[in-house]
Amino acid sequence: MKHGNQLGLDRCPHCSVAQPRIDRTWTIETKNHKGGSARTWATYVCGTCGGVFLAVSPSKPEGSDIAHIWPSPQTVAEELPARAKEYLSQAVSSINAPVGAVITAASAVDAMLKSKGFKDGSLNSRIDAAAKAHLITDEMAAWAHEIRLEANDQRHAEEDAPLPTQEDAVKVIEFAKALGQFLFVLPARVERGRKGPQ
């Protein structure tokens, strides 16, 4: 991604609107105390929600590659199984519709457990079986059950259950991402590390 008058993100990390108009509002070039290590900093603002972004590049702003953006755009790990990855991607994309995001993120959790061979019974029993087999910790199982129950409340339109907020959706998505890191991303990195440079 390059610096320009607009920041080309697929979705705003603040409000999740698709194809947002994010305009640059301010730029400054800095150097270290010896006059080296020049960097260009720029702020951008989402035209939909007003959220602010900070971007930095190691060179002049126009057309230079951006090294980092804060907050970072939400991404889903490539190492996840295809179905889990798609569910989690849809949950991230629909974070501004929290009911759907919670249900879809719970489906990502279920897909991850199924891809590890836990296919029998309900999600409840799959979580318990994964914990019993020491695939996940007891704490992760407890968190997975909380997410399962929240998704069930929404799926069954329980009248006494409060509707989830965007904050609730963020927590559920964060758990699904953490589970994906634990079950798929870290083992893949370890395997690549043990093989060494190719």
C-alpha positions in Angstrom: 0.0 0.0 0.0 1.3 3.4 -0.9 1.0 6.9 0.6 -1.4 9.2 -1.3 -4.2 11.6 -0.8 -6.4 8.6 0.1 -5.6 5.4 2.0 -6.8 2.4 0.0 -8.2 0.0 2.5 -10.9 -2.6 1.7 -12.6 -1.9 5.1 -12.3 0.7 7.8 -10.8 -1.0 10.9 -12.9 1.4 13.0 -16.4 1.0 11.5 -15.9 -1.9 9.0 -17.6 0.0 6.2 -16.6 -1.5 2.8 -14.5 0.6 0.4 -14.2 3.6 2.8 -13.1 7.0 1.7 -10.1 7.7 3.9 -8.5 11.1 3.3 -5.1 12.3 4.3 -5.2 15.2 6.7 -1.6 15.8 7.8 1.9 14.8 7.0 5.3 15.3 8.7 8.8 14.0 7.9 11.1 13.1 10.9 14.7 12.2 11.3 16.7 10.8 14.2 19.2 13.0 16.2 22.0 12.4 13.7 19.8 13.5 10.7 19.3 9.9 9.4 16.5 7.4 9.5 14.1 9.7 7.7 10.5 8.7 8.0 7.2 10.2 6.8 4.2 10.1 9.0 0.7 10.8 7.8 -2.8 10.9 9.4 -5.9 9.8 7.5 -9.6 10.1 8.5 -12.5 7.8 7.5 -15.2 9.8 5.9 -17.9 7.5 7.3 -17.0 7.2 11.0 -14.4 9.9 11.6 -11.9 7.3 12.8 -8.2 8.4 12.5 -5.3 6.4 11.1 -1.6 6.9 11.5 0.7 5.6 8.7 4.5 5.7 8.4 6.9 5.1 5.5 10.7 5.2 5.3 10.7 7.8 2.5 8.8 10.7 1.0 5.0 10.5 1.2 3.8 10.6 -2.4 3.7 7.1 -3.8 6.0 5.6 -1.2 5.2 2.3 0.4 3.6 2.4 3.8 5.5 0.3 6.3 2.8 0.4 9.1 -0.7 1.5 9.8 -2.4 2.0 13.2 -4.9 0.6 13.8 -4.0 -2.3 11.5 -6.6 -3.6 9.1 -8.2 -6.8 10.3 -6.8 -9.9 8.6 -7.5 -13.6 8.9 -4.6 -16.0 8.9 -3.9 -17.9 5.7 -3.1 -21.1 7.7 -6.7 -21.6 8.8 -8.8 -24.4 7.1 -10.8 -23.0 4.2 -14.3 -23.1 5.8 -13.1 -21.7 9.1 -11.2 -18.9 7.3 -14.3 -18.0 5.3 -16.5 -17.9 8.4 -14.0 -15.8 10.3 -13.5 -13.4 7.3 -17.3 -12.9 7.1 -17.5 -12.3 10.9 -14.8 -9.6 10.6 -16.5 -8.1 7.6 -19.9 -7.9 9.4 -18.6 -6.6 12.8 -21.0 -3.6 12.4 -23.8 -6.2 12.4 -23.0 -7.8 15.8 -25.6 -10.6 15.8 -24.4 -12.0 12.5 -20.8 -11.5 13.5 -21.2 -13.5 16.7 -23.0 -16.4 15.0 -20.5 -16.5 12.1 -17.5 -16.4 14.5 -18.9 -19.2 16.5 -19.3 -21.2 13.2 -15.6 -20.5 12.6 -14.8 -22.0 16.0 -16.9 -25.1 15.2 -15.2 -25.5 11.8 -11.8 -25.4 13.4 -12.7 -28.1 15.8 -14.2 -30.2 13.1 -11.1 -29.9 11.0 -9.1 -31.3 13.9 -11.3 -34.4 13.9 -13.9 -33.4 16.5 -17.0 -34.0 14.4 -19.4 -36.0 16.6 -22.3 -34.4 18.5 -22.9 -30.8 19.1 -20.5 -27.9 19.4 -20.9 -28.3 23.2 -19.6 -31.9 23.1 -16.9 -31.0 20.5 -15.5 -28.3 22.8 -15.5 -30.7 25.8 -13.9 -33.5 23.7 -11.1 -31.1 22.5 -10.4 -30.1 26.1 -10.4 -33.7 27.2 -7.9 -34.6 24.5 -5.8 -31.6 25.5 -6.1 -30.0 22.1 -7.2 -26.9 23.9 -6.8 -25.8 27.5 -9.6 -25.8 30.1 -9.6 -22.0 30.0 -9.9 -22.0 26.2 -12.8 -24.5 26.5 -14.6 -22.2 29.1 -14.2 -19.2 26.7 -15.4 -21.3 23.8 -18.5 -22.3 25.8 -19.3 -18.7 26.5 -19.1 -17.9 22.8 -21.2 -21.0 22.0 -23.9 -19.9 24.5 -23.9 -16.3 23.2 -24.3 -17.5 19.6 -27.1 -19.9 20.7 -29.0 -17.1 22.3 -28.9 -15.2 19.0 -29.6 -18.2 16.8 -32.6 -19.2 18.8 -33.8 -15.5 19.3 -33.9 -15.9 23.0 -36.2 -13.0 24.2 -34.4 -12.6 27.6 -30.9 -12.5 26.1 -29.6 -9.1 25.3 -28.6 -8.4 21.7 -24.8 -8.4 21.3 -23.0 -5.1 20.9 -20.1 -4.4 18.5 -17.8 -4.8 21.6 -19.3 -8.3 22.1 -18.7 -9.2 18.5 -15.0 -8.0 18.7 -14.5 -10.3 21.8 -15.9 -13.3 20.0 -13.8 -12.6 16.9 -10.7 -12.2 19.0 -11.3 -15.6 20.6 -11.8 -17.2 17.2 -8.6 -15.6 15.9 -6.7 -16.7 19.1 -8.0 -20.3 18.7 -6.9 -20.2 15.0 -3.4 -19.0 16.1 -3.2 -21.8 18.7 -4.5 -24.6 16.5 -3.1 -23.8 13.1 -0.9 -20.7 12.8 1.7 -21.5 15.5 2.1 -25.2 14.5 2.6 -24.1 10.9 5.2 -21.6 11.9 7.0 -24.1 14.1 7.0 -26.6 11.2 8.4 -24.0 8.8 11.0 -22.9 11.4 12.2 -26.5 11.9 12.6 -27.0 8.2 14.8 -23.9 8.1 15.3 -21.7 5.0 14.4 -23.3 1.8 
